[in-house]
Amino acid sequence: MEELGDILKRMAVRDTSENNPYASRPSPTDHVDIHEPCGGRGWFTTDVPVGDPDFGRVITCDCQSQVVENERFDKLLRYSNLQHLARFTFESITTEGLIEDLANTNLFSKAYKEAVRYSEDPKGWLVFCGPHGSGKTHLAAAIGNQCIRKGRVVFFTHVPDLMDHLRSAFSPTSDVAYSELFDQVKSTPLLILDGLASQSVTPWAEEKLHQILNHRINAELPTVITLSGAPEELDPYLASRLNDSKVSKVIQFQGPEHSRNLAIGQVPQRLLDQMTFDTFDTRGNNPNRSQQSSLEFAYKFAKRYADDPDGWITIFGGTGVGKTHLAIAIAAHRMKEQHSVTFVLVADLLDHLRSAYGMNSSVSYDERFDEIKDAPLLILDDLGKQRSSSWADEKLHQLIVHRHNLRLPTVITTMVDATRPEGPISSRIQDPSVGELIYLDAPDYRNKGRIPSQSKKTRSK
């Protein structure tokens, strides 16, 4: 049985009674539902006579079960490193995939079913191989998000970023010790390694990957891996592990080269159909007054921008608040008026540029990069979480500087606080002569059954 002192400490911030000096007071305009029988305290004692075994026993109220479940979910999500990919679920992608090509549709359908099956009972290894834009990362992240919802512990990492983090952990100023981070990756119950590629593996990184994969094979730990080529393109040690049919199942995505070229920059039709200004709900998910104003302001500003894109607009805020919805609504409006729009998820853009270095690519790196840099209207979705390697920083800096200098219309969405000074990229985003910052402060639309948290920010712009 839980001690009374422990319950009071845990429930203090939720006890809104007048006797609790630490309770947060609702404003006169807030609507407060008093739950019975606890009266809003989160605990109660049974009304029994003295001498009864239950006399004085403190009971946690049922109203706290959802709060505890939400806290557990949030903790798992933070650990998983999947916050910025929370929208990548099985429900948010069709079983036919992203590329409208019969061969790829059939292969993706098979991969989708295998991913769903694996998420129900993760055992062994699952390897997705194929070109950029084929949906590998989406399926891998969907597995992770589905497992989190079931209470499983997951850790997701992009391989180049992981190597950078491990190197930085050697620094005496690092917040996380190298051994602690390395053990976390090696031993996490379900590990998702995204973006494994032969061209990005240095001897040091190769050694670390050997150690991680060897440990997980010996411990029979579930692992999901995505890579842009075939396992045979990796070094023999890694290839042998991934091709071991006793350990892993390899799902190959294949398709014509022109399909993978068309995938970058295009907005999937299903998103254009779903995410319009008409379908954007400014009522939100039970927002408070300030959050309601934030939604309405962002909606009105995005509509004005869509009519005549001039300069930049950066929409920032938490996950599921409608940033990408407004960005795609802008794209849908412009495309309806027969204007060209280039839409890219920043993580996919970097993978796309890396793939252009490959010998088998039919389009040069310079050609691909120039197409993105000079797009009449560019939408960069989910900027910020991927900027952890020097190579990625350099490419994004070149892109941002080019468009900033030419004042090319650009829409950016990010979960990072765009008002904080964090280097040359954020400096250009914050330039008031070029762009506008829109802070979208609202509860997550997707968590309709969860209790919305109240943001400390009150900025509506």
MARVEX-580619 format. One record per residue: x, y negated, z of N, C-alpha, C, O, CB in turn. Coordinates in steps of 0.1 Angstrom, whole numbers, plus 2048, in hexadecimal, padded with zeros to 3 digits. Glycine has a CB too. Layout:
<recs>
XYZXYZXYZXYZXYZ/...
</recs>
This chain:
<recs>
80880C8008008008008097F48008137F38077F680080C/8057EA7F880D7DD7F780B7D58048007D48098087D57EB/8177D08098167C781580F7BA8128107B58078257C581A/8097B581D8017A981B80B79D81780779580F7FA7A5828/81679C81E82079281B82479280C82578780682C793823/82679E80782A79F7F981F79A7EF8217947E582E7AD7F5/81379E7F380779A7EB80578B7EB8037857E07FA7A17F0/8077857F78057777F880F76F7F080C7657E9805772806/81C7747F082676D7E882376E7D98257657D28347747EB/81F77A7D581C77C7C78107757C280F7707B681B78B7C4/8067747CB7FA76E7C77F875F7CA7EE7597C77EE7757CD/8037597D080174B7D57FD7417CB7F57397CD80E7477DC/8047437BF8017397B47F373B7AE7EE7327A780B73A7A9/7ED7477B17E07497AC7D57477B67C97467B37DF7577A7/7D97457C37CF7427CE7CC7347CD7D472B7D17D47477DB/7C07307C97BC7227C87B471D7D47AE7127D37B47207BB/7B47257DF7AC7207EB7B37147F17BF7127EF7AB72C7F5/7AB70D7F97B07007FF7BB7038097C36FB80C7A56F9805/7BB70F80F7C57138197D37168137DC71881B7C071E821/7D47188067E171B8007E870E7FC7E37087F27DF7247F4/7F270A8037F96FD7FF8006FE7F28046F37ED8026F980A/80370A7ED80B70B7E080270D7D480670E7C98147177E2/7F570D7D67EB7107CB7EB7047C27EC6F87C67DD7137D0/7EA7077B57E96FC7AB7DA6F87AB7D17017AA7ED70179D/7D76EB7AB7CA6E77AC7C46E479E7CA6DD7967C96DA7B4/7B86EA79B7B26E778E7AD6D878E7A96D37987A66F078C/7AE6D37827A96C578079A6C57817946D077F7AE6BF773/7936BA7837856BA78477E6BE7787736C37787806AC788/7856BD76C77F6C17607816CF75C77A6D57537846B8754/78A6D676378C6E47617816ED76677B6EA77079A6E9767/77D6F775E77370176377A70D76978371376376B705757/77771077677D71A77D77372578076972278778471578A/77573177C76D73C77F77174378C77D74878D76C747774/76974379776D7497A37697587A375D75B7A27667427AF/7737617A377076F7A276C7757B07737727BA77C77679C/76277C7AF75E7847BC7637927BB7647977B074F7837BD/7677987C67657947D477178C7DA7717897E676279F7DD/77B7897D27887837D77877747D978F76E7E07937877CF/77D76E7D377C75F7D47877587CD78974C7D077B75C7E2/78E75E7C37987577BC7A67597C27B07547BD7967497BB/7A77607CE7B47627D47BC76D7CE7C976D7CE7B27667E3/7B67777C77BD7827C27BD78E7CB7C37997C77CA77E7BE/7B878D7D77B87987E17AD7967EA7A778B7EB7C67997E9/7A97A07F179E79F7FB79F7AA8057A77B48037907A07F4/7987A98107977B381A7897B981B7807B181979C7AE828/7887C581E77A7CB81F7737C882C77A7C683677B7DB81D/7667C682A75E7C383675A7CF83D74F7D583B7517BA832/7627D48467607E084E7627DD85D7697D48607697EC849/75C7E586575D7E287476B7E68797737ED8737537EB87B/76F7E088477C7E288A77C7F188E7737F789377D7DA897/7887F788B78A80588D78980D88078E81988078080A897/78280887678280F86979080F863797805864778808860/79481A85D7A181B8577A481084D7B080C84B7A3828850/79A80A84679C80083D79B7F284379C7E883B792801832/7997F18507987E48567A67DC8557B07E18597947E5865/7A57D084F7B17C884D7B97CB8417C37C583F7B97C8859/7B67D683A7BE7DA82F7BC7D08237B17CD81F7BB7E882A/7C77CB81D7C77C28127C67CA8057CE7D38037D37B9812/7BC7C67FD7BA7CD7F07BC7C37E47B67B87E57AC7D37EF/7C47C77DB7C67BE7CF7B97BF7C67B47CA7C37D27C37C7/7B47B37C37A87B27BB7AA7B77AD7B57B67A77A27A47BB/79F7BC7A77A07C17997A37B578F7A87B87847927C7795/7A07A97937A279E78A7B179B7877B479477E79C791790/7B97A27907C87A078E7CD7AA7847D97A877F7CF7A179B/7C67B47807CB7BF7777CF7B976A7D97BD7647C17CA775/7C77B07647CA7AA7577D67A17587DF7A174F7BE7A2752/7D77997647E37917667F07997667FA7967607E1788773/7EF7A476E7FB7AC76F7FF7B376280A7B375F7F87B777A/7F47B775A7F77BD74D7FD7B27448067B573C7EA7C2747/7F87A67447FE79B73C80C79973F8157977367F578F73D/80F79874C81D7967518267A174C83179E74881E794760/8217AD74D8297B874882C7B87398377BB7358227C674C/8217B47328237B372382D7A87208367AA7178157B071D/82C79D72683579272384379572784D79271F83178572B/84579D7318537A17358597AA72B8647A97278537A8743/8517B47268557BD71C8587B670F8627B970884B7C8719/8507AC70B8527A46FF85F79C6FF86679C6F684679B6FC/86279670B86E78F70C87A79870B88479470586E78771A/87A7A37118857AD7118877B27038927B46FE8837B871A/87C7B46FB87D7BA6EE8847B26E48897B76DA86F7BD6E9/8857A46E688A79B6DC88179A6CF8867976C48987A06D7/87579D6D186B79D6C68617926C68577926BF8637AA6C6/8647886CF85A77D6D18577766C384C7746C085F7736DA/8627736BB86076C6AF85B7756A485877069986D7666AA/8597826A785478C69D8477926A284279C69D85E796699/84178B6AC8357916B28297926A882079B6AA8307886BE/82A78A69E81F78B69482179668A81879968281E77E68C/82C79D68A82F7A86828287B568882F7BC69083E7AB67F/81C7B86848157C368A8107CC67E8117C86728097BF693/80A7D76818057E06777F87D96717F57DC6658017EE67C/7F17D16797E57CB6747E87BF66B7DF7BB6637DD7C6680/7F47B966C7F77AD6647FD7B06568027A76508007A466C/7FE7BD6528037C06457FA7CB63F7F67D46478127C4646/7F87CB6337F07D562C7F87E262B8057E262B7EB7D161F/7F17ED6297F87FA6287FF7FB61A8078046187EE806629/7FC7F16118027F26048107EA6038177EB5FA7F97EC5F9/8127E260E81F7DB60F81F7CD6098147C860582A7E3608/82A7C760782C7B960282E7B85F382B7AE5EE8377B3609/8337C35ED8367C25DF82C7C95D68297D55D88447C85DC/8267C25CD81B7C75C58217CF5B98227CB5AE8127BC5BF/8267DB5BC82C7E45B38287F25B78297F65C383C7E25B2/8237FA5AD81D8075B18278105B88238165C281980E5A4/8338105B383D8195BA83F8155C884081D5D284B8195B2/8418075CA8438025D88378045E18388075ED8477F45D8/82B8035DB81F8045E281E8125E881A8145F48138015D9/82081C5E082082A5E582A82D5F08278335FA8228335D9/8368285EE84182A5F783E82360484082860F84E8255F2/83981660383680F60F82A81561782A81662383280060C/82081A61081582161781A82D61F81582F62A80B82560C/82383461982983F62183183A62D830840638833847617/83983062B84182A63683882564183A82664D84A81F631/82D81E63D82381864781E82465081D82265C81881163F/81982E64981383965181E84065B81B84366680E844648/82A84165683584665E83883D66A83B842675841849655/83883066783A82667283082767D83382768883B81866C/82382867881882968281A83568A81883569780A82967B/81C84068481E84D68B82A84C6958288516A0821859681/83584669184084569983D83C6A684283F6B184C83F692/8368326A48338296AF82A82F6B982A82B6C582B81C6AA/82383A6B681A8416BF82284A6C881F84C6D48108496B8/82E84F6C38368586CB8448576C68488606BE8318676CB/84C84D6C985984B6C48638566C88668586D485F83E6C9/86785E6BE8718686C087B8696B48768676A986A8766C2/88786B6B789186B6AC89385E6A68918536AD88C8756A1/89985D69A89C85169389384F6878908596808AB85068F/89084368488883F67889083467189382A67687A83A67B/89383766489C82E65C8948296508908316488A9835658/89381C64F88D81664389881063A8A080763E88380B647/89981462D8A381062489B80961889180E6138AC81B61F/8A17FE61389B7F860889F7E96068A67E460E88C7F9608/89B7E35FB89E7D65F78987CB60088E7CE60889B7D25E9/89D7BF6008977B46088887B26038857B35F789F7A7606/8807AF60D8727AB60A8697B760885D7B66048727A45FD/86E7C360B8667CF60985D7D26168557DB61586E7DB606/8607CB6218577CD62D85E7D66388577DA64184B7D4629/86B7D86368727E16408717DB64E86D7E16588807E363C/8757CE64F8757C765C8677C66628667C866E87C7B965B/85D7C465A8507C365F84C7D06668467D06718467BF654/84E7DB65F84A7E86658527EB67184D7F167B84D7F365A/85F7E86718677EB67D8627E26898617E76948767E767A/85F7D568685A7CD69184C7D16968497D16A185A7BE68D/8447D668C8377DB6908387E76998307E86A282F7DF683/8417F06978447FB6A08477F66AE8417FB6B884F80469A/8507EC6AE8547E76BB8487E06C28467E36CE85F7DD6BA/8407D86BB8357D16C282A7DB6C68247D96D182F7C76B8/8287E56BE81E7EF6C28237F76CF81B7F96D881C7F96B7/82F7FA6D08358016DB8347F86E88317FD6F38438056D9/8367EB6E68367E26F18277E16F78257E170383A7D46ED/81E7E16EE8107E16F280C7ED6FA8037ED7038067E06E6/8137F86F88118046FF81A80570C81A8107138138116F6/8217FB70E8297FA71B83780071983E802723822801725/83B80370D84980970B8537FD70B8507F27078498116FE/85F80170F86A7F770E8717F87018758036FC8757FA71A/8737ED6FA8787EC6ED8837E16EC8827D76F386D7E96E2/88D7E36E48977D86E28997D76D389D7E16CC8A47DB6E9/8967CB6CD8987C96BF8A37BF6BD8A57B56C488A7C36B9/8AC7C26B38B77B96B08BB7BA6A18BA7C569B8C37BC6B9/8BF7AE69C8C47AE68E8D37B168F8DA7AB6978C17A0687/8D87BB6888E57C068A8F07B56898F97B46928E87CA67F/8F07AC67F8FB7A167F8FA79968B9047946918F9799672/8EE7966908EC78D69C8F17956A88F778F6B18DD78969E/8EE7A26A98F37AA6B49027AA6B59087A86C08EE7B96B2/9097AB6A99187AA6AA91D79D6AF92679C6B691D7AD69C/9167926AA91A7856AF9187846BE92077E6C591277A6A8/90D7896C390A7886D29147906DA91978C6E48FC78E6D4/91879C6D49227A46DB92F79D6DC93679D6E69237B26D5/9337976D194078F6D193F7846DB9497826E294378A6C3/93477C6DB9337716E49337756F293776D6FB9277696E0/92F7826F592E78670393C78870993D789715927794703/94678870095478970695877C70C96177B71495E78D6FB/95177170895576470D95376371C94876872194D759706/95C75C72495A75B73294E752736949753741966755739/94974A72C93D74172F93074872B92674272C93F735727/93175572692575C72291C75E72E92076273992876971B/90E75D72C90575F73790376E7398FF7737448F7759733/90677772F90478573091278C72E9197897248FA78A725/91579573692279C7359217A67299167AB7269257A4742/92D7A872392D7B07179287BE71A9207C471393B7B1711/92D7C47259297D272991A7D372B9147DD7289317D6735/9147C87319067C87348FE7C87278F47D07269027BC73D/9027C071E8FA7BF7118FC7CC7098F37D17038FF7B3709/9087D170990B7DD7019037E97068FE7F16FF91A7E0701/9037EA7138FB7F571A8EC7F47178E57FE7158FE7F6729/8E87E77178D97E57148D67EA7068CB7F17058D67D6715/8DE7E76FC8DC7EB6EF8DD7FB6EE8D58016E78E57E46E5/8E78006F38EA80E6F28DF8176F98DB8216F38F78126F9/8D98127048D181B70C8C281770C8BB81D7138D681C719/8BE80D7058B08087068A78147008AB81B6F78AE7FC6FD/89C8167068938217038908226F488F82D6EE88782170B/88D8166EE88B8166DF89380A6D98907FF6DD87C8156DC/89C80D6D18A58036CB8A18016BC89F80B6B58B48076CC/89F7F56B889C7F26AA8A87E96A48AA7DE6A988F7EA6A8/8B07EF69B8BB7E86958B77E46878B57EC67E8C87F1694/8B57D76858B07D16798BC7CB6718C57C46768A67C667B/8BC7CE6648C67C865B8D47CE65B8DE7C765A8C77BA65E/8D57DB65D8E27E265C8E67E264E8DF7E66458E17F1662/8F27DE64B8F77DC63D9067DF63D90D7DA6468F47CF637/90B7E66329197E96319217DD62F92D7DC63491B7F3625/91C7D36289257C76249277BE6309307B663091E7BF619/91F7C063B9217B76479287BE6529297B865D9147B264B/92D7CA6509337D265B9427D065B9487D565292F7E165A/9487CA6659567C966795B7D566E9537DC67495A7BB66E/9687D766F96D7E36769697E26859657ED68B97C7E3676/9697D668B9657D56999567D969B9527E06A39687C769F/94E7D36929407D569293D7E468F9347EA6959387CD688/9447EA6869427F868394580168F93D80A69194C7FC677/94F7FE6969528056A39478046AD94380E6B395F8006A9/9427F86AF9377F66B892A7FE6B49238046BC9337E76BA/9277FD6A791C8056A291D8146A491481B6A7919801693/92A8196A192C8276A492982B6B29238356B593B82A6A0/92E8226BB92C8256C991D8256CD91882E6D493381B6D2/91681B6C890781A6CB9008266C58F882D6CC90280D6C5/9028296B88FA8346B28FE8426B88F684A6B98FD8346A3/90B8446BA90F8506C09098536CE90585E6D191F8516C1/9098486D69038496E38F484D6E28EF8556E990483C6EB/8ED8466D98DE8486D78DB8566D28D185C6D58D883E6CF/8E485B6C98E28696C48E38736CF8DB87C6D18EC86C6B8/8EE8726D78F187B6E28E687B6EC8E38856F28FE8786E8/8E186E6EF8D686D6F98C886F6F38BE86F6FB8D785F6FF/8C78726E68BA8746DF8B18686E28A586A6E58B48816E4/8B685C6E08AE8506E28A884B6D58AE84A6CB8B78456E8/89B8486D58948446C989A8376C389D82E6CB8858426CC/89C8376B68A282B6B089C8296A289A83269A8B282E6AE/89981C69F89481869289F80F68B8A4806692887811693/8A281267F8AD80B6778A780666A8A180E6638BA813676/8AA7FA6668A87F56588B57F26528BD7EC65889D7EA658/8B67F56458C27F163E8BE7EE62F8B57F462A8CD7FC63E/8C57E56298C27E161B8C67EB6108C07EB6068C87D4619/8D07F36138D47FD6098D180B60E8C880D6168E37FC607/8D88156088D682360C8E08266178EA8206188D782C600/8DD83061F8E683462A8F48386248FE83662B8E1840632/8F483D61890184161290B83561091783760E8FF848605/90582960F90E81D60E91581961A91E811619905812609/91181F62691881C63292582463392782D62B90F81E63E/92D82263D93882B63F93483964292983B64794282564A/93C84364093885164193385464F92985C64F94485A63E/93884F65993385266792584E66891C85566D93C84B671/92284166591583C66790B84365D90084666191482D664/90F84565190784C64790385A64C8F885E64A90E84C63A/90C86165290A86F6568FF86F6618F787866291787565B/90086566A8F68646758E88616708DE8676748FA85967F/8E78586668DA8546618D485E6588C885F6578DB847659/8DD8666528D88716488D687E64F8D28886498E187263D/8D887F65C8D688C6638C888E6658C188866D8DE88B671/8C289865E8B489A65E8AF89F66B8A389E66E8B08A4653/8B88A46748B48A96818B289D68A8AB89E6958BF8B2687/8B78926878B688668F8AD87B68A8A58766918C4880692/8AF87867D8A886D67789F87166B8A187B6648B2862673/89686866888D86965C88F85C65488D85165987E86B660/89485D64889785263F88B84F63688785862E8A4854637/88684363687C83E62D88283462388782A627870838634/88283861688882F60C87E82760487482C5FF890838602/88081A6048788115FC88080E5EF88C80B5EF876803603/8798105E488080E5D78768065CE86A8055D088381B5D0/87C7FF5C48747F75BB87C7F05B28887EF5B386B7ED5C3/8767EA5A787E7E359D8847D65A387F7D05AC8747DF592/88F7D259D8967C75A288E7BA5A288F7B15AA8A37C559A/8857B959787D7AC5968747AB5A28707A05A58767AC589/86F7B65A78667B65B286C7B05BF8667A75C58607C45B6/8797B35C187F7AE5CD88279F5CB8837975D588B7B65D1/88579B5BF88878D5BC87B7845BE87C7795C388D78B5AE/86F78A5BA8637825BB85E7815CA8577785CD8587895B3/86378B5D285E78B5E086277F5E885A77A5F08627985E7/86E77A5E587376F5ED86C7625E886C75F5DC88276D5ED/86775A5F186274D5ED85374D5EB84D7425EB8697485E1/84D7595E883F7595E683775B5F383B7625FC83C7655DC/82B7555F38227575FE8197635FB8127635F181A74B602/81876E60380F7796008017745FF7FC76C60681078360B/7FA7795F57ED7745F27E37765FE7DA76E6007E777C5E6/7E57816057DC7836107DD77861B7D47756227DF791617/7EA77361C7EC7686267E575B6207DF7536287FA765629/7E67596137E074D60D7D174D60F7CA7436117E474C5FF/7CB75A60E7BD75B6107B975961E7AE7546217B976960B/7C175E6287BD75E6367C175163D7B974C6457C476963D/7CC74B63A7D173F6417CF73363A7D872D6337E0741645/7C372D63A7BF7216347BB71763E7BA71A64A7B4723629/7B970A63A7B57006437A77036487A37006537B56F263D/79F70A63F79170D64379171864E787718656789712637/79A72164E79A72B6587A27286657A373066E7A0738652/7A971C6657B07186717A671367C79F7096797BB70D66E/7A671A68779D7176927A370D69C7AB7116A4798724699/79F70069B7A46F66A479F6F86B27A46F16BB7A16E869F/7957016B47907036C279A70C6CA79970C6D678270A6C1/7A37136C27AD71A6C97A87266D179D72B6CF7B57116D2/7B072A6DA7AD7366E37AC7316F27B57326FA7B87416E2/7A172A6F479E7257027A971B7067AE71C71179D73070C/7AB7116FE7B67077027B06FD70C7A46FB70D7BB7006F5/7BA6F67137B56EB71B7B46DF7127B66DF7067BF6E8727/7B16D37187AE6C77107BB6C37087BA6BF6FC7AA6BC719/7C66C370F7D36BF7087D66C86FC7DA6C46F17DE6BF712/7D46D56FE7D76DF6F47CD6DE6E87D16E06DD7D76ED6FA/7C16DB6EB7B76D96E17BB6CD6D87BA6CE6CC7A96D66E7/7C06C26DE7C46B66D77D06BA6CE7D16B56C37C86AB6E0/7D96C26D37E56C76CC7E06CE6BF7E66CB6B47EE6D06D4/7D76D76C07D26DF6B47CC6D56AA7CE6D769E7C86E96B9/7C36CC6AF7BD6C36A67C66BA69E7C56B76927B26BB6AD/7D06B56A67DA6AC6A07E26B36957E46AE68A7E36A66AB/7E76BF6997EF6C768F7E76CA6827ED6C96777F46D4696/7DB6CE6847D26D16797D06C56707D26C66637C46D667E/7CD6B96757CB6AD66D7D76A96667D76A565B7C56A2676/7E36AA66D7EF6A56677F36AE65C7F76AA6517FB6A5672/7F26BC65E7F56C56537EC6C36477F16C463C7F46D4658/7DF6C06497D76BE63D7DB6B16367DB6B16297C86BC642/7DF6A763D7E369B6367F069D62E7F26996237E668F640/7F96A56348066A862E8036B162180A6AF61780F6B0638/7FA6BA6227F76C36167F26BB60A7F46BE5FF7ED6CD61A/7EB6B060D7E66A76027F16A15FB7F169F5EF7DC69D607/7FC69D6028076955FC81469860481768F60C8046865FB/81B6A36028276A660A83169C60883669A5FC82C6B4606/83569561284068B61284968D61E84468C62983A67D612/85569061C85E69362785C6A162D8586AA62685D688631/85F6A163A85F6AE6418546AE64B8506A465186C6B1647/84F6BA64E8476BC65A84B6C966184D6D365B8376BE656/84E6C866E8536D36768496D66818466CE6898616D067C/8436E26808396E668A83F6F06938446FB68F82C6ED682/8406EC6A08466F56AA83D6F86B68346F06B98536EF6AF/83F7046BC8377086C78387176C984171D6C28287056C4/83171D6D283272B6D682D7346CB8297306C182C72D6E3/82D7416CE82974B6C581A74B6C48137496CE82E7596C9/81474D6B880674F6B67FE7426B87F17436BA8017596C0/8047366B77FC72A6B97F77246AC7F071A6AC8057206C0/7FB72A6A07F672569480071E68B7FC7176817EA71C696/80D71E68E81771768681771D67881671566E82571968D/81872A67681973066980C72E66280C72C65581D73E66A/80172F6697F472D6627F371F65C7EF71E6507E972E66D/7F77146637F770765D8007066517FD6FF6477FA6FD668/80C70C65381670B64881171263B81270C63082371264C/80B71D63D8057246317F971D62C7F671D61F802733634/7F17176347E670F6307EA7036277E470061D7DE70963C/7F66FD62B7FC6F36227FF6F96157FC6F360A8086ED629/80670561580A70B6087FD70E6007FD70C5F481271860B/7F37146067E77175FE7E070B5F87DC70C5EC7DD71E608/7E07005FF7DA6F45FA7E26EF5EE7DD6EB5E47DA6E9605/7F06EF5EF7F86EA5E47F76F35D87F76EE5CD8076E95E9/7F77005DA7F67095CF7E97095C87E870B5BC7F97185D4/7DF7065CF7D17045C97D16F85C07CA6F75B67C77025D4/7DA6EE5C37DB6E25BA7E66E45B07EB6DB5A97DF6D65C3/7EA6F15AE7F46F45A38026EF5A68096EC59D7EF6F0596/8066EE5B38136E95B781B6F55BB8166FF5C08136DF5C2/8286F55B98317005BD8356FF5CB8386F55D183E6FF5B4/83570B5D283870C5E08417185E283F7235DC82B70E5E9/84C7165EA8557215ED8547245FC85671B60486471E5E9/85073060084E73460E85873F61285874960B83F738611/85F73D61C86974762086974863086973E63787774461B/86975463486C75764287C75664488375C63C867765647/88174E64D88F74B64D89875864E8A2759648892742659/89376165689B76E65789C77564A8A677A646895777662/89177564389077C63589977462C8A077A62388277D630/89976762D8A175E6248B07626258B776361B89F74F626/8B47636318C27666348C677462E8D07766298C6765643/8BD77E6308BF78B62B8BF78B61C8C77916158B4795630/8B77836168B67816088C377C6028C87805F88AA778604/8C87726098D576C6048E07756058E97765FD8D875F60C/8E077D6108EB7876128EA7916078F57966028EA78E620/8DE7956038DD7A05F98E279B5EB8E67A35E38CE7A45F7/8E278E5E98E77885DC8F578A5DA8FA7895CF8E37795DC/8FD78D5E590B7905E490D79E5DE9187A15D991278F5F1/9037A75DE9047B45DA9087B55CB9037AD5C38F87BC5DC/90F7BF5C79137C15B99077C45B09087C15A491E7CC5B8/8FD7CA5B68F27CF5AE8E77C45AC8DD7C65A68EC7DB5B4/8E97B85B38DF7AE5B28DF7A85A48EA7A559E8E27A35BC/8D37A659E8D27A05918D27915918D378B5868C57A558A/8D178B59D8D177C59E8DC7785A78DE77E5B18C37775A3/8E476E5A38F076A5AA8EC7635B78E075E5B98F97615A2/8F57635C18F275D5CE8EF74E5CC8E67485D18FE75E5D7/8F87475C38F67395C18E87365BB8E272C5BF9017335B8/8E473E5B28D773C5AB8CC73D5B58C37355B58D57465A0/8CC7475BE8C27495C88C273E5D28B77385D58C37565CF/8CD73A5D68CE72F5E08C97225DB8C371A5E28DD72E5E6/8CD71F5CE8C97125C88BA7125C78B37075C88CF7115BB/8B371D5C38A571E5C289E71A5CF8947125CF8A072C5BD/8A371E5DA89E71B5E78A070D5EB8977065EF8A37255F2/8AD7085E98B16FB5EC8A96F05E58A56E65EB8BF6F95EA/8A56F25D989F6E85D08906EA5CE88A6E45C68A56E75C3/88A6F35D687C6F65D58746E95D78776E15E08777015DF/8696E65CF8616DA5D085B6D95DE85B6CE5E38566DA5C6/8566E45E48526E45F18566F15F88536FC5F38426E35F2/85E6F06028646FC60985E6FD61685E6F461E8746FB609/85970961A85470C62785E71662D85F722629846712626/86471263886E71B64086672064C86471865587B713643/86272C64C85A73165786373866286C74065E85073B652/86173566E86873B67A87773767A87F74067B86674A67A/87A72B67988872667A88D72668888572369188A718673/89972A68A89F7286988A373569E8AF7356A48957226A0/89B74069E89F74C6A58AB75369E8B175C6A48937556A6/8AD7506918B77586898C47516898CE7576848B275A67B/8C574568E8D173D68C8DB7416978DE7396A08CE72E68D/8E074D6978EA7526A18F775669C9007596A38E475D6A9/8F975668E90675968990B74D68190374467D90576567F/91874C68091E74167991A74066A91873566592D74167A/91874C66491574C65690674765490473F64B91575B651/8FD74B65D8EF74665C8EF73765F8E77306588E774E666/8F67336698F772466C8FB71C65F8F671265C900722677/90672265990B71A64D90171A6428FF70F63C918721648/8FA72563F8F17256348E571C6378E071462E8EC733631/8DF71D6438D47146478D87056478D06FD6438CE718654/8E470364B8E96F564C8EA6EF63D8E66E463B8F76F4652/8EF6F76348F06F36268E26F06218E06E661A8F76FD61E/8D96F96248CB6F761E8C46EB6248BE6E361D8C3704622/8C56E96328BF6DE6388C56D16348BE6C76318C06DF647/8D26D06338D96C462F8D56C06218D26B461E8E86C5630/8D56C96188D16C760A8C36C16098C16B66028D26D3601/8BA6C76108AC6C260F8AA6B56168A26AD6138A26CD614/8B16B36218B16A76298B669B6218B06906208B96A8636/8C169D61A8C76926128BE68E6068BD6826038D569760C/8B76986008AF6955F58A06925F98976905F18AF6A05EB/89D69360689069160C88669A60587B69660188C68260A/8896A76028806B05FC8766B56068796B86118886BC5F6/8696B560285E6BA60B8616C76118646D160A8516BA603/8616C861E8646D462585B6D66318596CD6398736D4629/8566E263384E6E663F8566F064785A6FA6418406EB63B/8576EE65385F6F765C8566FB6688506F366E86C6F0661/85670866B85070D67785B71368086471A67B844717674/85A71168D86471669685E7186A48557106A887070D696/8637216AB8607236B986971B6C286771A6CE8607326BD/8747166BC87E70E6C48787006C68726FA6BD88B70E6BD/87B6FA6D28776EC6D487F6E36CB88A6E16CD87A6E86E3/8776DE6C187E6D66B68826C86BB8896C16B48746D46AB/87F6C46C88836B76CD8906B86D48966AD6D78786B26D7/8956C36D68A26C56DD8AE6C36D38AE6CA6C88A36D26E4/8B86BC6D78C46BA6CE8CC6C76CE8D26CA6D98CC6AE6D1/8CD6CE6C38D56DB6C38DD6DC6B78DF6E76B18CB6E76C4/8E46D16B38ED6D26A88E86CB69B8DE6C469B8EF6E06A4/8F06CC6908ED6C56848E06C867D8DA6C06778F86C767A/8DB6D567F8CF6D96788C36D267F8BA6CC6798CD6E8679/8C36D368D8B86CC6948B86BD6938AE6B66938B86D06A3/8C46B76918C56A968F8BE6A46838B769A6838D46A568E/8BF6AC6788B86A866C8A96AB66D8A16A36678BD6B0660/8A56B56748976B86768906AD67E8856A967C8956C567D/8986A768789369D69089368F68A88E68569089A69D69D/89968D67E89B68067888D67A67588667F66C8A368166B/88966F67C87B66A67A87966466C86E662668878660685/88466066688365A65887F66464E87C66164288F653655/88167165187F67C64787368564B86B68964388B684646/87268865886869265C86068E66886368466F86E69F65E/85669766B84D69567684D6A267E84D6AD67883F691671/84E6A168B84D6AC69483F6AE69A8396A569F8586AB6A0/83A6BA69882C6BD69D82D6C86A88306D36A48226C1691/82A6C56B482B6CF6BF81D6D56C08136CE6C482F6C96CC/81C6E26BD80F6E96BE80F6F16CB8146FB6CD80E6F36B2/8086EA6D48076F06E27F96F66E47F06EF6E680A6E46ED/7F97036E47EC70A6E57EE7186E97F971E6E77E47096D8/7E471F6EF7E572D6F27E67356E67E17316DB7D97316FB/7EC7416E77ED74B6DC7DF74F6D77D77546DE7F57576E0/7DD74C6CA7D07506C47CE75F6C57C27646C67CF74C6B5/7D87676C47D77756C37D377C6D07CD7876D07E377C6BE/7D67756DB7D377C6E87C57776ED7C57706F87DE7786F2/7BB77A6E67AE7766EA7A977B6F87A27756FF7A377A6E0/7AE7876FC7AA78D7087B37897147B178E71F7A979B707/7BE7817117C777E71B7C57707217BF76871B7D677F716/7CA76E72D7C87627347D275872E7DE75A7307CA763743/7CE74D7287D77437227DF73C72D7D97377377D0739719/7EC73A72A7F47327347F37247307F1720725803737733/7F571B73A7F570D73880370873680C70973F7EE706744/80570272A8136FD7278166F172F80D6E97328146FA718/8226F07328276E473A8286D87318296CC7358346E6741/8286DA72382A6CF71A81D6C97178126D07178316D470D/81D6BC7168106B57138126AD7068086A670280D6AB71E/81D6AF6FF81F6A86F38166AD6E88156B96E682E6A86EF/80F6A56E08066A96D680C6A66C88056A76BE7F96A36D7/8196A36C881E69F6BB82C6A66BA8336A46B081F6906B9/
</recs>
